[in-house]
Every structure is written in structure tokens, then in C-alpha cells.
């Protein structure tokens, strides 16, 4: 089963570095940021990496952003611990 992560501030700087590392380690990543342009640059990652990346434009302080994150999250058949 693929492991997944959510990274806030994932479009640039340290957040983008974390996203890139998690993708390189084989994880699926939902990157949240207010900067749509920079999130688009992440989506240009080579090959298989971009297929495991979902970018969400939004502010983590809002319920609407988290609704989008939940909708983008993979569904699991087993209950969460």
C-alpha cells in the first residue's frame, strides 16, 4: 500500500524540498499552498513523480481548503488507527 502525506506550504522553499523528498521516497503527496503558479511548477516534476502529486491551492486556516484536501485524499479500505 502506498503511503501518503500532506504538506502545507509545499510550493516553494523548505516545503517544496519536503514534497520532492517524499515523492522520491515513493510516497503520494498532497501539497497545499496559496501560490497556484508555484504549485504548477511542482506538477512539472519528471515522470512518475508528478503522477503521485496532488496540488491544492488554498489556505490551511479555512474549512474549504480542508474539504478540498479530503476530497483529493486516497480512499482506504481499512480503518484509520
CORWOQUI-V839674 format. One record per residue. N is the residue number from 1. RES is the residue in three letters. PHI is phi in whole degrees, 0 to 359 (NA if undefined). Layout:
N | RES | PHI
N | RES | PHI
This chain:
1 | UNK | NA
2 | UNK | 288
3 | UNK | 275
4 | UNK | 228
5 | UNK | 220
6 | UNK | 244
7 | UNK | 236
8 | UNK | 274
9 | UNK | 68
10 | UNK | 276
11 | UNK | 274
12 | UNK | 205
13 | UNK | 64
14 | UNK | 300
15 | UNK | 301
16 | UNK | 294
17 | UNK | 297
18 | UNK | 295
19 | UNK | 302
20 | UNK | 299
21 | UNK | 293
22 | UNK | 298
23 | UNK | 297
24 | UNK | 297
25 | UNK | 276
26 | UNK | 93
27 | UNK | 274
28 | UNK | 274
29 | UNK | 225
30 | UNK | 254
31 | UNK | 258
32 | UNK | 250
33 | UNK | 199
34 | UNK | 275
35 | UNK | 259
36 | UNK | 296
37 | UNK | 297
38 | UNK | 293
39 | UNK | 298
40 | UNK | 297
41 | UNK | 295
42 | UNK | 297
43 | UNK | 294
44 | UNK | 277
45 | UNK | 303
46 | UNK | 291
47 | UNK | 51
48 | UNK | 295
49 | UNK | 299
50 | UNK | 292
51 | UNK | 289
52 | UNK | 257
53 | UNK | 248
54 | UNK | 238
55 | UNK | 262
56 | UNK | 237
57 | UNK | 272
58 | UNK | 171
59 | UNK | 252
60 | UNK | 295
61 | UNK | 275
62 | UNK | 247
63 | UNK | 295
64 | UNK | 298
65 | UNK | 298
66 | UNK | 293
67 | UNK | 298
68 | UNK | 294
69 | UNK | 298
70 | UNK | 297
71 | UNK | 296
72 | UNK | 275
73 | UNK | 287
74 | UNK | 293
75 | UNK | 273
76 | UNK | 244
77 | UNK | 274
78 | UNK | 252
79 | UNK | 292
80 | UNK | 292
81 | UNK | 292
